[in-house]
Amino acid sequence: MLDDEFYMKEALREAQKASTEDEVPIGCVIVWKDRVIARAYNRTEQLKDFTAHAEMQAYTSASDYLNNKYLNECVLYVTLEPCAMCSGAAFWTQMGRIVYGATDFKRGISAVSNQILHPSTQVTGGVLANECAALLTAFFKKKRESES
């Protein structure tokens, strides 16, 4: 069985892809039975769609893979704590477990309410948090410098 850090590194690879496309560098993978079945990264700018968060795209991809709208046997690994929209969608998928890297103190699950998730969803935060946060910090620093 592979560990949380291994899969979070996979999510970080997806976040790097977002960064190279000038998207907010958030990435995720969904794992089912120790196998990555979905990979995604933020594409809100490219698709001009505010719902194109990494998690939302990954839910659709994983559901397609499993031919099932429920992801209760899956684990979502995401580099930033999911927002209210992505958490609400996780509720409807009945996601088995969510593992996130950096905490989003303004818009994350913990800032809104853990009750937004399905009651059976387990949450683990802080996995490779420094690496995940550093990627976001560097991205926004570069954005601010280019605007000056």
Secondary structure as GFF3:
##gff-version 3
##sequence-region A 1 148
A	DSSP	alpha_helix	4	20	.	.	.	ID=ss1
A	DSSP	beta_strand	27	32	.	.	.	ID=ss2
A	DSSP	beta_strand	35	41	.	.	.	ID=ss3
A	DSSP	alpha_helix	44	47	.	.	.	ID=ss4
A	DSSP	alpha_helix	54	66	.	.	.	ID=ss5
A	DSSP	beta_strand	74	80	.	.	.	ID=ss6
A	DSSP	alpha_helix	84	93	.	.	.	ID=ss7
A	DSSP	beta_strand	97	102	.	.	.	ID=ss8
A	DSSP	alpha_helix	109	112	.	.	.	ID=ss9
A	DSSP	three_ten_helix	114	116	.	.	.	ID=ss10
A	DSSP	beta_strand	122	124	.	.	.	ID=ss11
A	DSSP	alpha_helix	129	147	.	.	.	ID=ss12
###
